[in-house]
Amino acid sequence: MPWSVQGQPALRLEAIDVVLHLCRHAVVQHKVYGAFRSLCDLVQVTEGWGQREWEVLSQRALDYGLARPVYLMLVLAGQMLKLAVPAQVLSGLRPPGRVPAPDELMRLLMRSHGATPAPVSAGAVQAATEGTLGAQLRHLAGNLFLSREGMAMLYKIPAGSPWIWLAYLWRPVDLLWRYGLSTWRALRGERGARAIWQREVWLERWLRGGEQLDEL
């Protein structure tokens, strides 16, 4: 959408695409942690929307493969901030199969009040959602030992530098430092750590199209 900044032409996202970005950013990238700010932005952007805007949002979410993140954010905004979303829009975005009730979704995803109680390895969560043990181990190995380019980006070392090999030695230590304690607590079955792990795995599976609710 064209507009101007101090007389200079510029481009910006239109409101519907802003909502899509907010939903993807909050759910896919940040796993709903710290989402209250995005929910407030969502309510502000959609203020005064009519039926047409909601229908276009629904169609674009389906076209871009963002139906689940958008549905989740609209439900949370309705529960927490009383956002009035047309019923047919929510029903059109609602995934097939079993979906937690709106109040249950809010309890599951927002009970930490937006703060991450313990660090959880995204690579380990993604591995847990793989089907077979072999696939899980391959995913873990790929997350542990990234490509040279990935290690270079992560540790700010030129990919062609011989120092990159030290990064491979440091990588297991780094992951243990970041996630070792929280992982150990989850493995021991400590209630808080286990609940966070189950939340992360459920959300990852649900975003991928799964319907399992027994982890919760």
Summary of the structure (lengths in Angstrom):
residues: 216
radius of gyration: 20.2
end to end distance: 42.2
largest distance: 60.7
contacts: 588
relative contact order: 0.10
helix: 64%
strand: 4%
